[in-house]
Structures are given as structure tokens and as C-alpha cells.
Amino acid sequence: MFMKKWILTTILVLAAGGVMIRLGFWQLDRLETRRAFNAAALAGQTAPELDLNAALPAADLEAMAYRTVRAVGT
């Protein structure tokens, strides 16, 4: 009985360790995704102002995300 309890405890600890390792890799993947998002947002914010009266918007709407625009009209 004592041996059975130790085997079960060991299996649970190894399973929990595997889950924690997997969660660590998941966090690293989230970090990479967040850095890519931050780089795209910063690129949009530092891009020159887009005058919507002078030029037609780009066909790629993702390229205009977080970009400063200027429009005048009534």
C-alpha cells in the first residue's frame, strides 16, 4: 500500500511537471506574438500621416492599422 501511494504521487508530480513545461513554452509563444504585434503597431504609429483627401487608401487595410490620418470635409 505504501509503495502504491508513492508510485501514484510520482506519476502526478511528473505529469504536473510536463504541464508546467508546456505552459512555459506557451508563454514564450505569447511573448513572440506580442512583440510582433507591438512592432507592427509602432511601425503604423511612426509612418507618415496619410491624407485621405489627396490619396486613395491602400488596398491593404492591415497596412493602415494604427496609422495617423487626416481628412477634411463636410
All heavy atoms as TSV, in Angstrom:
chain	resi	resn	atom	element	x	y	z
A	1	MET	N	N	0.817	-1.184	0.000
A	1	MET	CA	C	0.000	0.000	0.000
A	1	MET	C	C	0.868	1.258	0.000
A	1	MET	O	O	0.597	2.186	-0.730
A	1	MET	CB	C	-0.917	0.004	1.222
A	1	MET	CG	C	-1.726	1.242	1.308
A	1	MET	SD	S	-3.338	0.833	1.851
A	1	MET	CE	C	-3.932	2.386	2.285
A	2	PHE	N	N	1.910	1.265	0.823
A	2	PHE	CA	C	2.807	2.420	0.877
A	2	PHE	C	C	3.484	2.636	-0.473
A	2	PHE	O	O	3.617	3.753	-0.930
A	2	PHE	CB	C	3.837	2.193	1.994
A	2	PHE	CG	C	4.766	3.355	2.165
A	2	PHE	CD1	C	4.305	4.555	2.680
A	2	PHE	CD2	C	6.093	3.262	1.791
A	2	PHE	CE1	C	5.161	5.632	2.823
A	2	PHE	CE2	C	6.940	4.329	1.941
A	2	PHE	CZ	C	6.488	5.518	2.461
A	3	MET	N	N	3.878	1.557	-1.137
A	3	MET	CA	C	4.547	1.648	-2.429
A	3	MET	C	C	3.595	2.197	-3.500
A	3	MET	O	O	3.982	2.995	-4.340
A	3	MET	CB	C	5.067	0.267	-2.821
A	3	MET	CG	C	5.942	0.319	-4.023
A	3	MET	SD	S	7.423	1.255	-3.655
A	3	MET	CE	C	8.593	0.329	-4.530
A	4	LYS	N	N	2.335	1.770	-3.454
A	4	LYS	CA	C	1.343	2.225	-4.428
A	4	LYS	C	C	1.115	3.726	-4.314
A	4	LYS	O	O	0.993	4.433	-5.311
A	4	LYS	CB	C	0.031	1.465	-4.206
A	4	LYS	CG	C	-1.014	1.748	-5.242
A	4	LYS	CD	C	-2.248	0.907	-4.982
A	4	LYS	CE	C	-3.303	1.195	-6.016
A	4	LYS	NZ	N	-4.528	0.444	-5.761
A	5	LYS	N	N	1.107	4.243	-3.100
A	5	LYS	CA	C	0.907	5.674	-2.877
A	5	LYS	C	C	2.073	6.476	-3.463
A	5	LYS	O	O	1.874	7.516	-4.080
A	5	LYS	CB	C	0.773	5.953	-1.382
A	5	LYS	CG	C	0.419	7.395	-1.056
A	5	LYS	CD	C	0.456	7.676	0.423
A	5	LYS	CE	C	-0.845	7.281	1.073
A	5	LYS	NZ	N	-0.900	7.700	2.494
A	6	TRP	N	N	3.304	5.995	-3.308
A	6	TRP	CA	C	4.470	6.686	-3.835
A	6	TRP	C	C	4.489	6.665	-5.360
A	6	TRP	O	O	4.873	7.641	-5.997
A	6	TRP	CB	C	5.763	6.088	-3.279
A	6	TRP	CG	C	6.091	6.622	-1.927
A	6	TRP	CD1	C	5.957	5.985	-0.732
A	6	TRP	CD2	C	6.594	7.926	-1.630
A	6	TRP	NE1	N	6.330	6.789	0.296
A	6	TRP	CE2	C	6.737	8.010	-0.234
A	6	TRP	CE3	C	6.923	9.040	-2.392
A	6	TRP	CZ2	C	7.193	9.143	0.409
A	6	TRP	CZ3	C	7.385	10.164	-1.756
A	6	TRP	CH2	C	7.514	10.202	-0.369
A	7	ILE	N	N	4.082	5.579	-5.945
A	7	ILE	CA	C	4.050	5.493	-7.419
A	7	ILE	C	C	3.033	6.485	-7.970
A	7	ILE	O	O	3.308	7.209	-8.929
A	7	ILE	CB	C	3.724	4.052	-7.859
A	7	ILE	CG1	C	4.916	3.136	-7.548
A	7	ILE	CG2	C	3.417	4.005	-9.355
A	7	ILE	CD1	C	4.644	1.673	-7.802
A	8	LEU	N	N	1.863	6.544	-7.377
A	8	LEU	CA	C	0.832	7.485	-7.817
A	8	LEU	C	C	1.301	8.929	-7.640
A	8	LEU	O	O	1.117	9.766	-8.537
A	8	LEU	CB	C	-0.466	7.245	-7.043
A	8	LEU	CG	C	-1.649	8.124	-7.431
A	8	LEU	CD1	C	-2.007	7.902	-8.888
A	8	LEU	CD2	C	-2.830	7.842	-6.531
A	9	THR	N	N	1.932	9.228	-6.520
A	9	THR	CA	C	2.445	10.579	-6.275
A	9	THR	C	C	3.517	10.948	-7.298
A	9	THR	O	O	3.528	12.062	-7.834
A	9	THR	CB	C	3.013	10.687	-4.852
A	9	THR	OG1	O	1.989	10.331	-3.920
A	9	THR	CG2	C	3.495	12.086	-4.564
A	10	THR	N	N	4.409	10.007	-7.604
A	10	THR	CA	C	5.468	10.256	-8.586
A	10	THR	C	C	4.880	10.529	-9.965
A	10	THR	O	O	5.310	11.452	-10.670
A	10	THR	CB	C	6.434	9.063	-8.643
A	10	THR	OG1	O	6.966	8.832	-7.344
A	10	THR	CG2	C	7.559	9.324	-9.623
A	11	ILE	N	N	3.878	9.758	-10.342
A	11	ILE	CA	C	3.237	9.962	-11.649
A	11	ILE	C	C	2.559	11.332	-11.698
A	11	ILE	O	O	2.668	12.051	-12.702
A	11	ILE	CB	C	2.233	8.824	-11.928
A	11	ILE	CG1	C	2.988	7.516	-12.179
A	11	ILE	CG2	C	1.346	9.156	-13.119
A	11	ILE	CD1	C	2.114	6.296	-12.272
A	12	LEU	N	N	1.888	11.710	-10.634
A	12	LEU	CA	C	1.235	13.022	-10.607
A	12	LEU	C	C	2.244	14.166	-10.667
A	12	LEU	O	O	2.015	15.168	-11.349
A	12	LEU	CB	C	0.363	13.148	-9.357
A	12	LEU	CG	C	-0.924	12.319	-9.361
A	12	LEU	CD1	C	-1.626	12.432	-8.013
A	12	LEU	CD2	C	-1.844	12.751	-10.478
A	13	VAL	N	N	3.359	14.031	-9.972
A	13	VAL	CA	C	4.390	15.077	-9.996
A	13	VAL	C	C	5.004	15.186	-11.388
A	13	VAL	O	O	5.229	16.291	-11.905
A	13	VAL	CB	C	5.463	14.801	-8.919
A	13	VAL	CG1	C	6.684	15.672	-9.132
A	13	VAL	CG2	C	4.887	15.009	-7.539
A	14	LEU	N	N	5.270	14.050	-12.044
A	14	LEU	CA	C	5.824	14.087	-13.399
A	14	LEU	C	C	4.828	14.690	-14.382
A	14	LEU	O	O	5.216	15.474	-15.265
A	14	LEU	CB	C	6.236	12.682	-13.839
A	14	LEU	CG	C	7.442	12.093	-13.113
A	14	LEU	CD1	C	7.657	10.657	-13.558
A	14	LEU	CD2	C	8.684	12.936	-13.362
A	15	ALA	N	N	3.550	14.356	-14.232
A	15	ALA	CA	C	2.528	14.944	-15.107
A	15	ALA	C	C	2.428	16.450	-14.893
A	15	ALA	O	O	2.339	17.227	-15.854
A	15	ALA	CB	C	1.177	14.276	-14.858
A	16	ALA	N	N	2.450	16.878	-13.640
A	16	ALA	CA	C	2.391	18.317	-13.355
A	16	ALA	C	C	3.622	19.026	-13.915
A	16	ALA	O	O	3.514	20.132	-14.450
A	16	ALA	CB	C	2.284	18.551	-11.851
A	17	GLY	N	N	4.780	18.403	-13.811
A	17	GLY	CA	C	5.998	18.990	-14.382
A	17	GLY	C	C	5.892	19.141	-15.889
A	17	GLY	O	O	6.293	20.162	-16.453
A	18	GLY	N	N	5.332	18.132	-16.550
A	18	GLY	CA	C	5.129	18.213	-18.006
A	18	GLY	C	C	4.184	19.336	-18.383
A	18	GLY	O	O	4.408	20.056	-19.358
A	19	VAL	N	N	3.124	19.496	-17.599
A	19	VAL	CA	C	2.171	20.579	-17.859
A	19	VAL	C	C	2.849	21.933	-17.666
A	19	VAL	O	O	2.654	22.859	-18.463
A	19	VAL	CB	C	0.931	20.439	-16.951
A	19	VAL	CG1	C	0.073	21.686	-17.002
A	19	VAL	CG2	C	0.121	19.221	-17.345
A	20	MET	N	N	3.650	22.069	-16.628
A	20	MET	CA	C	4.333	23.349	-16.372
A	20	MET	C	C	5.327	23.680	-17.483
A	20	MET	O	O	5.440	24.838	-17.897
A	20	MET	CB	C	5.060	23.313	-15.028
A	20	MET	CG	C	4.159	23.133	-13.838
A	20	MET	SD	S	2.903	24.404	-13.764
A	20	MET	CE	C	1.762	23.662	-12.643
A	21	ILE	N	N	6.022	22.677	-17.993
A	21	ILE	CA	C	6.959	22.910	-19.101
A	21	ILE	C	C	6.193	23.364	-20.341
A	21	ILE	O	O	6.586	24.318	-21.021
A	21	ILE	CB	C	7.790	21.648	-19.384
A	21	ILE	CG1	C	8.772	21.418	-18.236
A	21	ILE	CG2	C	8.519	21.751	-20.712
A	21	ILE	CD1	C	9.492	20.091	-18.291
A	22	ARG	N	N	5.072	22.707	-20.625
A	22	ARG	CA	C	4.258	23.089	-21.783
A	22	ARG	C	C	3.724	24.509	-21.629
A	22	ARG	O	O	3.693	25.281	-22.584
A	22	ARG	CB	C	3.107	22.096	-21.943
A	22	ARG	CG	C	2.178	22.404	-23.068
A	22	ARG	CD	C	2.874	22.313	-24.424
A	22	ARG	NE	N	1.992	22.748	-25.466
A	22	ARG	CZ	C	2.183	23.838	-26.199
A	22	ARG	NH1	N	3.242	24.586	-26.010
A	22	ARG	NH2	N	1.341	24.178	-27.131
A	23	LEU	N	N	3.296	24.881	-20.436
A	23	LEU	CA	C	2.812	26.242	-20.205
A	23	LEU	C	C	3.934	27.266	-20.367
A	23	LEU	O	O	3.693	28.390	-20.814
A	23	LEU	CB	C	2.179	26.351	-18.818
A	23	LEU	CG	C	0.830	25.670	-18.649
A	23	LEU	CD1	C	0.394	25.704	-17.193
A	23	LEU	CD2	C	-0.212	26.303	-19.541
A	24	GLY	N	N	5.159	26.886	-20.025
A	24	GLY	CA	C	6.297	27.783	-20.230
A	24	GLY	C	C	6.524	28.072	-21.710
A	24	GLY	O	O	6.756	29.215	-22.109
A	25	PHE	N	N	6.446	27.025	-22.543
A	25	PHE	CA	C	6.595	27.232	-23.988
A	25	PHE	C	C	5.437	28.051	-24.546
A	25	PHE	O	O	5.617	28.858	-25.459
A	25	PHE	CB	C	6.694	25.889	-24.721
A	25	PHE	CG	C	8.046	25.244	-24.573
A	25	PHE	CD1	C	8.169	24.017	-23.951
A	25	PHE	CD2	C	9.189	25.854	-25.057
A	25	PHE	CE1	C	9.398	23.418	-23.804
A	25	PHE	CE2	C	10.425	25.273	-24.914
A	25	PHE	CZ	C	10.540	24.047	-24.289
A	26	TRP	N	N	4.243	27.875	-23.995
A	26	TRP	CA	C	3.089	28.659	-24.423
A	26	TRP	C	C	3.315	30.136	-24.111
A	26	TRP	O	O	3.007	31.004	-24.929
A	26	TRP	CB	C	1.840	28.130	-23.717
A	26	TRP	CG	C	0.615	28.946	-23.951
A	26	TRP	CD1	C	-0.078	29.099	-25.117
A	26	TRP	CD2	C	-0.065	29.738	-22.978
A	26	TRP	NE1	N	-1.154	29.929	-24.926
A	26	TRP	CE2	C	-1.174	30.337	-23.618
A	26	TRP	CE3	C	0.140	29.991	-21.634
A	26	TRP	CZ2	C	-2.045	31.171	-22.943
A	26	TRP	CZ3	C	-0.744	30.821	-20.968
A	26	TRP	CH2	C	-1.824	31.396	-21.632
A	27	GLN	N	N	3.873	30.429	-22.949
A	27	GLN	CA	C	4.158	31.818	-22.579
A	27	GLN	C	C	5.201	32.425	-23.515
A	27	GLN	O	O	5.107	33.593	-23.900
A	27	GLN	CB	C	4.643	31.905	-21.134
A	27	GLN	CG	C	3.550	31.739	-20.112
A	27	GLN	CD	C	2.625	32.941	-20.049
A	27	GLN	OE1	O	2.889	33.988	-20.607
A	27	GLN	NE2	N	1.525	32.772	-19.355
A	28	LEU	N	N	6.215	31.646	-23.894
A	28	LEU	CA	C	7.228	32.149	-24.826
A	28	LEU	C	C	6.615	32.434	-26.190
A	28	LEU	O	O	6.981	33.413	-26.855
A	28	LEU	CB	C	8.378	31.158	-24.945
A	28	LEU	CG	C	9.251	31.018	-23.705
A	28	LEU	CD1	C	10.263	29.897	-23.892
A	28	LEU	CD2	C	9.954	32.324	-23.385
A	29	ASP	N	N	5.667	31.602	-26.627
A	29	ASP	CA	C	4.974	31.846	-27.887
A	29	ASP	C	C	4.129	33.114	-27.808
A	29	ASP	O	O	4.088	33.899	-28.754
A	29	ASP	CB	C	4.094	30.641	-28.238
A	29	ASP	CG	C	3.442	30.792	-29.593
A	29	ASP	OD1	O	4.159	31.130	-30.556
A	29	ASP	OD2	O	2.218	30.589	-29.682
A	30	ARG	N	N	3.459	33.330	-26.681
A	30	ARG	CA	C	2.689	34.561	-26.484
A	30	ARG	C	C	3.594	35.782	-26.524
A	30	ARG	O	O	3.225	36.828	-27.066
A	30	ARG	CB	C	1.960	34.523	-25.150
A	30	ARG	CG	C	0.741	33.636	-25.142
A	30	ARG	CD	C	-0.038	33.765	-23.855
A	30	ARG	NE	N	-0.542	35.122	-23.715
A	30	ARG	CZ	C	-0.622	35.775	-22.559
A	30	ARG	NH1	N	-0.239	35.217	-21.449
A	30	ARG	NH2	N	-1.091	36.998	-22.505
A	31	LEU	N	N	4.796	35.672	-25.936
A	31	LEU	CA	C	5.748	36.779	-25.945
A	31	LEU	C	C	6.146	37.126	-27.378
A	31	LEU	O	O	6.174	38.304	-27.749
A	31	LEU	CB	C	6.988	36.421	-25.123
A	31	LEU	CG	C	8.141	37.419	-25.162
A	31	LEU	CD1	C	7.735	38.740	-24.526
A	31	LEU	CD2	C	9.352	36.838	-24.467
A	32	GLU	N	N	6.424	36.112	-28.179
A	32	GLU	CA	C	6.805	36.345	-29.575
A	32	GLU	C	C	5.661	37.002	-30.352
A	32	GLU	O	O	5.880	37.953	-31.112
A	32	GLU	CB	C	7.187	35.022	-30.226
A	32	GLU	CG	C	7.625	35.137	-31.662
A	32	GLU	CD	C	7.968	33.791	-32.250
A	32	GLU	OE1	O	8.447	32.920	-31.510
A	32	GLU	OE2	O	7.752	33.628	-33.457
A	33	THR	N	N	4.444	36.542	-30.120
A	33	THR	CA	C	3.282	37.126	-30.790
A	33	THR	C	C	3.079	38.573	-30.370
A	33	THR	O	O	2.803	39.444	-31.202
A	33	THR	CB	C	2.022	36.305	-30.466
A	33	THR	OG1	O	2.244	34.949	-30.863
A	33	THR	CG2	C	0.809	36.840	-31.186
A	34	ARG	N	N	3.231	38.843	-29.088
A	34	ARG	CA	C	3.049	40.208	-28.573
A	34	ARG	C	C	4.117	41.156	-29.116
A	34	ARG	O	O	3.825	42.299	-29.451
A	34	ARG	CB	C	3.087	40.175	-27.036
A	34	ARG	CG	C	2.788	41.477	-26.387
A	34	ARG	CD	C	1.372	41.893	-26.657
A	34	ARG	NE	N	1.124	43.166	-26.020
A	34	ARG	CZ	C	-0.043	43.719	-25.942
A	34	ARG	NH1	N	-1.086	43.144	-26.459
A	34	ARG	NH2	N	-0.188	44.871	-25.347
A	35	ARG	N	N	5.354	40.672	-29.201
A	35	ARG	CA	C	6.420	41.513	-29.761
A	35	ARG	C	C	6.158	41.837	-31.225
A	35	ARG	O	O	6.420	42.959	-31.679
A	35	ARG	CB	C	7.772	40.827	-29.593
A	35	ARG	CG	C	8.299	40.907	-28.190
A	35	ARG	CD	C	9.658	40.275	-28.070
A	35	ARG	NE	N	10.176	40.453	-26.709
A	35	ARG	CZ	C	11.222	39.821	-26.234
A	35	ARG	NH1	N	11.876	38.957	-26.990
A	35	ARG	NH2	N	11.623	40.040	-25.006
A	36	ALA	N	N	5.660	40.872	-31.992
A	36	ALA	CA	C	5.333	41.120	-33.401
A	36	ALA	C	C	4.208	42.144	-33.516
A	36	ALA	O	O	4.252	43.044	-34.359
A	36	ALA	CB	C	4.942	39.817	-34.080
A	37	PHE	N	N	3.199	42.027	-32.651
A	37	PHE	CA	C	2.098	42.987	-32.654
A	37	PHE	C	C	2.599	44.378	-32.297
A	37	PHE	O	O	2.235	45.369	-32.937
A	37	PHE	CB	C	1.015	42.556	-31.671
A	37	PHE	CG	C	-0.055	43.587	-31.479
A	37	PHE	CD1	C	-1.043	43.757	-32.419
A	37	PHE	CD2	C	-0.045	44.416	-30.367
A	37	PHE	CE1	C	-2.026	44.719	-32.248
A	37	PHE	CE2	C	-1.016	45.378	-30.189
A	37	PHE	CZ	C	-2.012	45.528	-31.138
A	38	ASN	N	N	3.441	44.474	-31.273
A	38	ASN	CA	C	3.970	45.775	-30.855
A	38	ASN	C	C	4.812	46.409	-31.955
A	38	ASN	O	O	4.762	47.619	-32.164
A	38	ASN	CB	C	4.785	45.628	-29.575
A	38	ASN	CG	C	3.924	45.369	-28.364
A	38	ASN	OD1	O	2.723	45.565	-28.393
A	38	ASN	ND2	N	4.546	44.896	-27.297
A	39	ALA	N	N	5.587	45.601	-32.674
A	39	ALA	CA	C	6.406	46.130	-33.767
A	39	ALA	C	C	5.516	46.654	-34.891
A	39	ALA	O	O	5.785	47.720	-35.461
A	39	ALA	CB	C	7.345	45.053	-34.294
A	40	ALA	N	N	4.438	45.938	-35.213
A	40	ALA	CA	C	3.526	46.396	-36.268
A	40	ALA	C	C	2.808	47.670	-35.848
A	40	ALA	O	O	2.628	48.588	-36.654
A	40	ALA	CB	C	2.524	45.296	-36.596
A	41	ALA	N	N	2.392	47.749	-34.595
A	41	ALA	CA	C	1.709	48.945	-34.107
A	41	ALA	C	C	2.657	50.141	-34.105
A	41	ALA	O	O	2.269	51.251	-34.494
A	41	ALA	CB	C	1.153	48.710	-32.710
A	42	LEU	N	N	3.890	49.951	-33.702
A	42	LEU	CA	C	4.864	51.043	-33.694
A	42	LEU	C	C	5.178	51.497	-35.113
A	42	LEU	O	O	5.318	52.704	-35.363
A	42	LEU	CB	C	6.143	50.608	-32.980
A	42	LEU	CG	C	7.221	51.668	-32.829
A	42	LEU	CD1	C	6.703	52.827	-31.989
A	42	LEU	CD2	C	8.467	51.076	-32.206
A	43	ALA	N	N	5.259	50.559	-36.041
A	43	ALA	CA	C	5.509	50.932	-37.444
A	43	ALA	C	C	4.355	51.770	-37.981
A	43	ALA	O	O	4.575	52.734	-38.724
A	43	ALA	CB	C	5.700	49.681	-38.291
A	44	GLY	N	N	3.138	51.424	-37.629
A	44	GLY	CA	C	1.981	52.210	-38.070
A	44	GLY	C	C	1.957	53.591	-37.444
A	44	GLY	O	O	1.611	54.575	-38.094
A	45	GLN	N	N	2.341	53.683	-36.180
A	45	GLN	CA	C	2.327	54.971	-35.486
A	45	GLN	C	C	3.426	55.901	-35.975
A	45	GLN	O	O	3.274	57.125	-35.941
A	45	GLN	CB	C	2.469	54.755	-33.990
A	45	GLN	CG	C	1.250	54.120	-33.367
A	45	GLN	CD	C	1.484	53.730	-31.921
A	45	GLN	OE1	O	2.585	53.809	-31.412
A	45	GLN	NE2	N	0.425	53.294	-31.254
A	46	THR	N	N	4.541	55.348	-36.405
A	46	THR	CA	C	5.659	56.189	-36.855
A	46	THR	C	C	5.620	56.452	-38.360
A	46	THR	O	O	6.431	57.221	-38.856
A	46	THR	CB	C	7.004	55.541	-36.489
A	46	THR	OG1	O	7.079	54.240	-37.062
A	46	THR	CG2	C	7.173	55.452	-34.975
A	47	ALA	N	N	4.683	55.832	-39.079
A	47	ALA	CA	C	4.557	56.075	-40.519
A	47	ALA	C	C	4.063	57.500	-40.741
A	47	ALA	O	O	3.400	58.083	-39.882
A	47	ALA	CB	C	3.587	55.068	-41.129
A	48	PRO	N	N	4.378	58.069	-41.896
A	48	PRO	CA	C	3.911	59.433	-42.175
A	48	PRO	C	C	2.383	59.502	-42.189
A	48	PRO	O	O	1.706	58.528	-42.481
A	48	PRO	CB	C	4.479	59.743	-43.561
A	48	PRO	CG	C	5.330	58.613	-43.955
A	48	PRO	CD	C	5.184	57.524	-42.964
A	49	GLU	N	N	1.886	60.690	-41.897
A	49	GLU	CA	C	0.443	60.907	-41.863
A	49	GLU	C	C	-0.150	60.656	-43.241
A	49	GLU	O	O	0.393	61.064	-44.259
A	49	GLU	CB	C	0.166	62.339	-41.424
A	49	GLU	CG	C	-1.283	62.653	-41.256
A	49	GLU	CD	C	-1.494	64.066	-40.778
A	49	GLU	OE1	O	-1.388	64.986	-41.626
A	49	GLU	OE2	O	-1.730	64.250	-39.570
A	50	LEU	N	N	-1.284	59.983	-43.276
A	50	LEU	CA	C	-1.955	59.662	-44.530
A	50	LEU	C	C	-3.079	60.668	-44.747
A	50	LEU	O	O	-3.977	60.808	-43.921
A	50	LEU	CB	C	-2.524	58.237	-44.471
A	50	LEU	CG	C	-3.275	57.749	-45.690
A	50	LEU	CD1	C	-2.354	57.684	-46.903
A	50	LEU	CD2	C	-3.882	56.385	-45.415
A	51	ASP	N	N	-3.011	61.403	-45.848
A	51	ASP	CA	C	-4.043	62.386	-46.182
A	51	ASP	C	C	-5.106	61.674	-47.015
A	51	ASP	O	O	-4.879	61.333	-48.178
A	51	ASP	CB	C	-3.437	63.549	-46.954
A	51	ASP	CG	C	-4.433	64.665	-47.193
A	51	ASP	OD1	O	-5.588	64.547	-46.721
A	51	ASP	OD2	O	-4.062	65.648	-47.852
A	52	LEU	N	N	-6.263	61.443	-46.435
A	52	LEU	CA	C	-7.330	60.726	-47.134
A	52	LEU	C	C	-7.970	61.559	-48.242
A	52	LEU	O	O	-8.616	61.011	-49.127
A	52	LEU	CB	C	-8.396	60.268	-46.130
A	52	LEU	CG	C	-7.939	59.231	-45.117
A	52	LEU	CD1	C	-9.079	58.887	-44.172
A	52	LEU	CD2	C	-7.422	57.981	-45.794
A	53	ASN	N	N	-7.803	62.873	-48.217
A	53	ASN	CA	C	-8.342	63.722	-49.287
A	53	ASN	C	C	-7.470	63.685	-50.534
A	53	ASN	O	O	-7.968	63.851	-51.630
A	53	ASN	CB	C	-8.482	65.158	-48.804
A	53	ASN	CG	C	-9.533	65.283	-47.729
A	53	ASN	OD1	O	-10.535	64.596	-47.747
A	53	ASN	ND2	N	-9.286	66.155	-46.763
A	54	ALA	N	N	-6.186	63.473	-50.378
A	54	ALA	CA	C	-5.263	63.531	-51.504
A	54	ALA	C	C	-5.051	62.169	-52.154
A	54	ALA	O	O	-4.806	62.083	-53.343
A	54	ALA	CB	C	-3.916	64.083	-51.046
A	55	ALA	N	N	-5.119	61.112	-51.393
A	55	ALA	CA	C	-4.800	59.802	-51.950
A	55	ALA	C	C	-5.872	58.796	-51.559
A	55	ALA	O	O	-6.510	58.910	-50.516
A	55	ALA	CB	C	-3.445	59.336	-51.429
A	56	LEU	N	N	-6.039	57.836	-52.430
A	56	LEU	CA	C	-6.952	56.751	-52.092
A	56	LEU	C	C	-6.265	55.840	-51.076
A	56	LEU	O	O	-5.057	55.622	-51.147
A	56	LEU	CB	C	-7.300	55.953	-53.353
A	56	LEU	CG	C	-8.141	56.698	-54.388
A	56	LEU	CD1	C	-8.307	55.845	-55.638
A	56	LEU	CD2	C	-9.495	57.059	-53.828
A	57	PRO	N	N	-7.024	55.309	-50.150
A	57	PRO	CA	C	-6.421	54.403	-49.170
A	57	PRO	C	C	-5.832	53.170	-49.855
A	57	PRO	O	O	-6.288	52.758	-50.919
A	57	PRO	CB	C	-7.599	54.001	-48.278
A	57	PRO	CG	C	-8.655	55.004	-48.529
A	57	PRO	CD	C	-8.429	55.543	-49.904
A	58	ALA	N	N	-4.829	52.626	-49.247
A	58	ALA	CA	C	-4.193	51.423	-49.788
A	58	ALA	C	C	-5.190	50.267	-49.777
A	58	ALA	O	O	-6.102	50.215	-48.962
A	58	ALA	CB	C	-2.965	51.074	-48.956
A	59	ALA	N	N	-5.003	49.362	-50.701
A	59	ALA	CA	C	-5.891	48.207	-50.771
A	59	ALA	C	C	-5.717	47.313	-49.546
A	59	ALA	O	O	-6.647	46.647	-49.121
A	59	ALA	CB	C	-5.612	47.417	-52.038
A	60	ASP	N	N	-4.535	47.324	-48.977
A	60	ASP	CA	C	-4.246	46.506	-47.804
A	60	ASP	C	C	-4.607	47.292	-46.543
A	60	ASP	O	O	-3.871	48.178	-46.131
A	60	ASP	CB	C	-2.770	46.109	-47.793
A	60	ASP	CG	C	-2.412	45.202	-46.640
A	60	ASP	OD1	O	-3.329	44.555	-46.089
A	60	ASP	OD2	O	-1.227	45.125	-46.299
A	61	LEU	N	N	-5.735	46.988	-45.960
A	61	LEU	CA	C	-6.178	47.719	-44.777
A	61	LEU	C	C	-5.308	47.436	-43.567
A	61	LEU	O	O	-5.195	48.266	-42.674
A	61	LEU	CB	C	-7.638	47.382	-44.474
A	61	LEU	CG	C	-8.644	47.837	-45.519
A	61	LEU	CD1	C	-10.048	47.403	-45.131
A	61	LEU	CD2	C	-8.581	49.333	-45.721
A	62	GLU	N	N	-4.682	46.269	-43.512
A	62	GLU	CA	C	-3.794	45.936	-42.394
A	62	GLU	C	C	-2.596	46.887	-42.354
A	62	GLU	O	O	-2.068	47.181	-41.294
A	62	GLU	CB	C	-3.302	44.497	-42.494
A	62	GLU	CG	C	-4.378	43.462	-42.253
A	62	GLU	CD	C	-4.839	43.436	-40.813
A	62	GLU	OE1	O	-4.003	43.642	-39.915
A	62	GLU	OE2	O	-6.036	43.214	-40.589
A	63	ALA	N	N	-2.175	47.387	-43.519
A	63	ALA	CA	C	-1.040	48.306	-43.568
A	63	ALA	C	C	-1.403	49.666	-42.978
A	63	ALA	O	O	-0.518	50.422	-42.588
A	63	ALA	CB	C	-0.553	48.475	-45.003
A	64	MET	N	N	-2.692	49.976	-42.898
A	64	MET	CA	C	-3.113	51.266	-42.362
A	64	MET	C	C	-3.458	51.214	-40.876
A	64	MET	O	O	-3.846	52.214	-40.298
A	64	MET	CB	C	-4.319	51.789	-43.139
A	64	MET	CG	C	-3.981	52.115	-44.579
A	64	MET	SD	S	-5.231	53.014	-45.498
A	64	MET	CE	C	-6.754	52.340	-44.984
A	65	ALA	N	N	-3.306	50.066	-40.267
A	65	ALA	CA	C	-3.638	49.932	-38.841
A	65	ALA	C	C	-2.707	50.801	-38.010
A	65	ALA	O	O	-1.505	50.860	-38.259
A	65	ALA	CB	C	-3.532	48.480	-38.418
A	66	TYR	N	N	-3.265	51.516	-37.055
A	66	TYR	CA	C	-2.533	52.368	-36.110
A	66	TYR	C	C	-1.815	53.526	-36.804
A	66	TYR	O	O	-0.882	54.083	-36.265
A	66	TYR	CB	C	-1.543	51.550	-35.277
A	66	TYR	CG	C	-2.217	50.476	-34.486
A	66	TYR	CD1	C	-2.205	49.160	-34.912
A	66	TYR	CD2	C	-2.897	50.788	-33.323
A	66	TYR	CE1	C	-2.854	48.173	-34.198
A	66	TYR	CE2	C	-3.543	49.806	-32.601
A	66	TYR	CZ	C	-3.517	48.503	-33.048
A	66	TYR	OH	O	-4.159	47.534	-32.331
A	67	ARG	N	N	-2.256	53.880	-37.981
A	67	ARG	CA	C	-1.616	54.966	-38.716
A	67	ARG	C	C	-2.410	56.255	-38.524
A	67	ARG	O	O	-3.633	56.252	-38.486
A	67	ARG	CB	C	-1.572	54.608	-40.196
A	67	ARG	CG	C	-0.697	55.522	-40.981
A	67	ARG	CD	C	-0.305	54.919	-42.278
A	67	ARG	NE	N	0.450	55.882	-43.043
A	67	ARG	CZ	C	0.692	55.767	-44.323
A	67	ARG	NH1	N	0.248	54.726	-44.979
A	67	ARG	NH2	N	1.373	56.685	-44.939
A	68	THR	N	N	-1.715	57.373	-38.425
A	68	THR	CA	C	-2.348	58.670	-38.287
A	68	THR	C	C	-2.884	59.097	-39.657
A	68	THR	O	O	-2.184	58.973	-40.663
A	68	THR	CB	C	-1.337	59.715	-37.783
A	68	THR	OG1	O	-0.769	59.234	-36.584
A	68	THR	CG2	C	-2.008	61.035	-37.543
A	69	VAL	N	N	-4.125	59.585	-39.687
A	69	VAL	CA	C	-4.720	60.033	-40.948
A	69	VAL	C	C	-5.252	61.459	-40.778
A	69	VAL	O	O	-5.470	61.932	-39.661
A	69	VAL	CB	C	-5.881	59.118	-41.399
A	69	VAL	CG1	C	-5.377	57.721	-41.701
A	69	VAL	CG2	C	-6.989	59.071	-40.393
A	70	ARG	N	N	-5.430	62.126	-41.911
A	70	ARG	CA	C	-6.002	63.457	-41.919
A	70	ARG	C	C	-7.071	63.499	-42.995
A	70	ARG	O	O	-6.835	63.082	-44.124
A	70	ARG	CB	C	-4.932	64.503	-42.217
A	70	ARG	CG	C	-5.464	65.928	-42.166
A	70	ARG	CD	C	-4.354	66.965	-42.188
A	70	ARG	NE	N	-3.254	66.612	-43.051
A	70	ARG	CZ	C	-2.972	67.243	-44.195
A	70	ARG	NH1	N	-3.691	68.257	-44.579
A	70	ARG	NH2	N	-1.932	66.885	-44.907
A	71	ALA	N	N	-8.244	63.987	-42.622
A	71	ALA	CA	C	-9.345	64.099	-43.577
A	71	ALA	C	C	-10.102	65.393	-43.268
A	71	ALA	O	O	-10.351	65.715	-42.111
A	71	ALA	CB	C	-10.268	62.901	-43.468
A	72	VAL	N	N	-10.449	66.108	-44.315
A	72	VAL	CA	C	-11.193	67.350	-44.167
A	72	VAL	C	C	-12.426	67.221	-45.048
A	72	VAL	O	O	-12.339	66.766	-46.186
A	72	VAL	CB	C	-10.345	68.566	-44.600
A	72	VAL	CG1	C	-11.141	69.842	-44.478
A	72	VAL	CG2	C	-9.074	68.635	-43.786
A	73	GLY	N	N	-13.547	67.606	-44.522
A	73	GLY	CA	C	-14.764	67.536	-45.334
A	73	GLY	C	C	-15.973	67.961	-44.537
A	73	GLY	O	O	-15.891	68.354	-43.369
A	74	THR	N	N	-17.092	67.893	-45.197
A	74	THR	CA	C	-18.347	68.246	-44.532
A	74	THR	C	C	-19.294	67.077	-44.589
A	74	THR	O	O	-19.194	66.229	-45.432
A	74	THR	CB	C	-18.996	69.455	-45.193
A	74	THR	OG1	O	-19.204	69.171	-46.586
A	74	THR	CG2	C	-18.159	70.673	-45.033
